[in-house]
Amino acid sequence: MNRIDLRSDTVTQPTPEMRRAMAEAEVGDDVFGEDPTINSLQELGANRMGKEAALFVPSGTMGNLVAVLTHCDRGDEVILGNKSHTYLFEAGGTSALGGVHPYSLPNQPDGTLDLGAIKDAIRTNDDHFPISKLVILENTHNKCGGVPISVSYTRAVGDLAHSFDLKLHIDGARIFNAAIALGTTASSLAEPADSITFCLSKGLCAPVGSLLCGSKAFIIKARRIRKQLGGGMRQAGVLAAAGIVALYQMVDRLKEDHNRAITMAEKLTAIHGIHLDFGLPMTNLIYLSLTNKIPFSAFQVEEILIKEGILVDVVSPRSFRLATHYWIGDKDVDLVVKGFQRVLEY
């Protein structure tokens, strides 16, 4: 049975063009800085973000961790959202491995942090307190419905952070989705940030990797931190080759994923017992929940859908996340809707 996998856009597989590029990639030792394909990818990624330099890392989680450890010393503090990926889903790495203290603020429904709350969270110079060093934003914001964060808001946070001599890092795992949704460029969204990570292996379909971008001085230090974390790789150009294809071929088509997410959401809301938690999706993530009229739990619905060849992400006993991506076509959208209909319209 062919599976329709909506659990995440991380399930994407490399395209035929990527596989060819990987097979033919020119490689060298990247720890020595001698892999030409890695170097080309890093230059391309930095240019896309409007930054001086970039560093290829195995994952977005490592990229965010490297960024925090580059900006902060042990005992420093980072201000971030209580629904952010770094706070919830990165195994406490900044604390466990860096001794960096998190100060979490409530994410607002649109994924932002209240500017006044950020200002109030910045510590005064007192021996009792950790030292505020960094603010982290996430764009798009996963747990807030995949919502894109605007250029104007990001600039306001950057200005606030810099006025107190703090740095701004953006977890931009899906920054190109945000740019497409807002009708702007990724470099505009990244401009206020001192560093940004973005993922190659989600909607862009590369098999492995993220890029961390920033100034040349920042990346020189980050490269050492990556080595400490075991992220220095050798002939990794076979992976970078897919990333280059991704940046040239997969960015503009993300609009198709957004459109399919909207279509799927519209059709699902016509089904008895389904509620859209964040309204119509702005990007490729759909969050929906079961109303009290449905006697099944999300886990029970998931089990039935698996038998139909449909995989979804259960995020609570009554709710799901569905992610559209390159490997989800128009026919798949219709099959998913029919699958939910068969389960819920009993």
N, C-alpha and C positions, 0 to 999 in steps of 0.2 A: 504494500500500500504506500502510495506517495504521501508524504506528510506535508501539511501546511503549518509551518512553524512560526508562530507569532509571539513566542516567549520573549524574544529580544532581537534587536538588530545585530547583536553579537553573533548570531547563528549564521550570518551570511558567509558564503564561501567565495573564494576568488573566482573571477570571471576567466573565460578562456584566454583573453588577452593578458591577464595577469599571470596565468600559468606559463604562457610562452615567454613572457618577460623574465620570470623567475628562472626558467630553464636556461635562458641565454645571458643571464646577468654577469657582468664583469665584476669580479670580487677581489678583495684584499683583506688585510687584517685591520679591522676597525679600531681595535684597542691602540694600534699604532697610528690611527687616523688615515689609513691607506686603502680603505675600501671606496673606490670611486663612485659606486652606486649609492652607498650610504651618504657620501658627501653631496652628491647631486640631490638626493631626497631632502637632506637637511637644508640645503640652500633654497630649494623650491619651497619647502614648508615655511622657512623664515620669511621669504618674500610674500607668501600668501597671508601671513599674519602681520606684515609690516614691521618685522623685528630684524635685528642685526644678525642673529644666529639661531641655530636650532640643534637639538640633540635627540637622536632616535633612541627610544626606550622600549622595552618589551611590552609594557602595558600602561594604560592611563593611570592606574593606581600607583605604579612606580613613578610615573611622571609627576603626579601631584606630591608624592612623598619627597622626591628629589627637590622639587621646588620649595617645599616647606623647609627642608633641611639646609637648603642653600640660603634662603632668606633669614632663617632663624637660628639662634644658638639654644643650647639646653637651658630650660627655665624660662624661655620667652613664651609669649602667648599669641595665638592666632584667633582672630574673630571670624566666625563663619555661621552659616545657617544650621538650625537643628534638623532640617530635612535634607541637608546637602549630602552628596555622595561621599565626600571626604569624611564627614562626621559619622555617617551611618554604615558605610559599606566598605571601608578600607582597613578593617581589622585593628583600628586604633594605632596604626603604624606610626603616626606622627608622635604620639606619646610613648609608645613602646620602644621605638628605635631612635627617636630624636629628643625625647624628654621635653617636647613642646606641648604646652598646656592649651587645650581648646576652650574658648569662650563662645558658647553657642547662643545665638539669638533666634527668635521665632521667624521662620520664613513667612512672609505674607502670601496671600493666595496667588499673587502673580510671580512668585519666586524671589522677589526682592527682599532686602533687609531694610527696615526703617532707618533712614539716615540719622535721625536723632538718637536711635538706639545704638547705632554704630558709634556715634560721637561719645555717648555716655559710657560705652564699653571700653573706650581707650583709657588706659590706666594713667594716673598721675605718677610723678616720680616719687615713689615711696618704697622704702626697703621691704615693706611687708608684701608688696605686690610683684607678680611677674611683669615683665616688660612687654608692652604691646608692640608687635613687630609687623603683623601681616593681616590683611583682610582677604578672604577668599569668597568669590562669587562663582556660581555655576550657570552655564549657558549652553544649550537649553537646560531648564531645570526639570530633571526627571520626576521627582516626587510631587511636583506641583503641576503635573499634567503635560510635561514636555514644552512648557511655555518659553518663548524666547524673551531674553532680557534686552531692553533697548539700549541704543548708543547713548542717549541722553542720561539715562540712569547710571550706566556704567561710568560715564565721564564724571558724574556727580560723586560717585563713590571714590573714584580715583583722585579727584580733587580733594575730597575730605581726607582720605588716607594720607596723601602726600603733604597736606598742610600740617599734619602731626608727625611727619617723618616716618610714616608707615609705608609699606609696599602693598601692592594689589596683585593678587594672582587670580586668574580665571581658570576654573576647570571647564574647559571648552570642549569636552568630549564630543558634543554634537554642535559645535560652533557653526559649521556650515549649514546645518538645518536652521539654526537661528537666523543666519544671514539671508538664506533663501526666503524664510517666512516674513522677514522684515523688509525685504527688498533692498538690502544694503550689502556691504562687503564684510567678509570676516576680518579684514584688517581694520575696518572702522570700529567693529565691536571690540577688537583687541587693543586698539590704540591707547586707551587709558591705563592698561595693565603693564606692570613691570615684568610679568611672565604669564604664559598661557600654555596649557596642554590641549592637544586635540587628538582624537582617536582616528586611526586609519582602518580599524577592523570592525567598525559598526556599520553605519549606512554606506560607507565608502567601499566596503567589501574586501579590503585587503585581509589576509589571514592573520597577521600579527602586527602589533606595534602602535605606538603613539609618538608624537613629537612634542617636545618641550621647547618653547621659544622665548627668547629674551635678548638682552644685550650681550655683546661679546664677552664682557667681563663676567656676567652672570653665568653664561654657558660654560666658560672655562672652569668655574667653581663647581657647577652642576655636574660636569663630566667626572670630576673626582668623586663626588658623592655617588654617582651612578656606579662607579667602579667599586666603591665600598659596599654597595648593596648587591653586588654580583651581577650588575646589568651590563657590564662590558662584554661585548660579543666579538667574535672573530670575523669569519667570512659571511657577514649578515646581509650582504648585498642581495642575496637571493630573496630576502624578505623585503628589503627596501625597494626592489624593482616593482613589486606589486603596489607599494605605496605611491610610487611615481605614477603608475597607470591610474590609480585611484584619484589622485589629485587632478589629473588631466581629463579623465573620462567620467567620473562618478559624482562630481559636485553638483553640476547644473541639473542632473536628472533627479536629485532629491525632491524636487517639486512633485514628481510623480508619486512618490511615497506619501507626501502630505495630502495630495488629492485623493489617493486611495483610502487614507485614514479617514478623511472627511466623509467619503462615500460610505465606507463601512459603518462609521458611527451613525450616520443618518439612517441607514437601513436597520441597524441594531436597535435604535431607540423606538422603532415601530413595533418591536416585539414586546409582548406582555411581560412585565416584570423587570425590564432593564432600565437603568438610570445612568446617564453620563455624569460622572463625578465632577468634571471640569468643563462641561459643555462641549461643543464641537472642538476637535483637536486643532491646534495651530501648527503642529508639525506632524511627526510620524507616530506619536504615542497616544493611545486611546485608553482612558481609565473609565471603567464602568462597574456598576454594582448591581446586586440583585435586591429588588424591593421586598418588603415583608410579605407580599403576595406569593412569593416563590418559596415552596417548602424545602427546597434543596439548599445545601451549602455550596460555596464556590468549589470546594474540593470534590463534592459529588458531581457537580457539573463538569469539572475538569476530567474526571475519570470517564464519563460518558463521551466527552468530546475526543479524548484520546482514541477511543474505539472507532471514532469517525475519521481518524487521521488528522485531527486538529489539535495543536499544542498551544496552550495559553499559559500566562504567568499569573498564578494566584497570589495576590498581595495581602489579602486578609480573608477571614472566613466568609465574607460576603462580596468580595470585589476582585477584579481582574485588571491586568494591564495587557494590552495587545499592541505589538509593534509591527508596523509595516516596513518593508525594505525591498531591495532589488529583486528578491526571489519571490515576492508576493505580487501576483498579477490580478487582472480584473476578474478572471474566472475564480481565482482563489477567494476573492472578496465575496462573491456570490455563494460559494460553497461554505464559507464560514457563517454567513448569515443563515443559510438553510440549516446548518448544524445546530446553531443556537435555537432556531425555531423548533426543530424536532425535539430538543431537550426540554424547552420551556413551555411551548404551546401544547401541553398535554391535554 
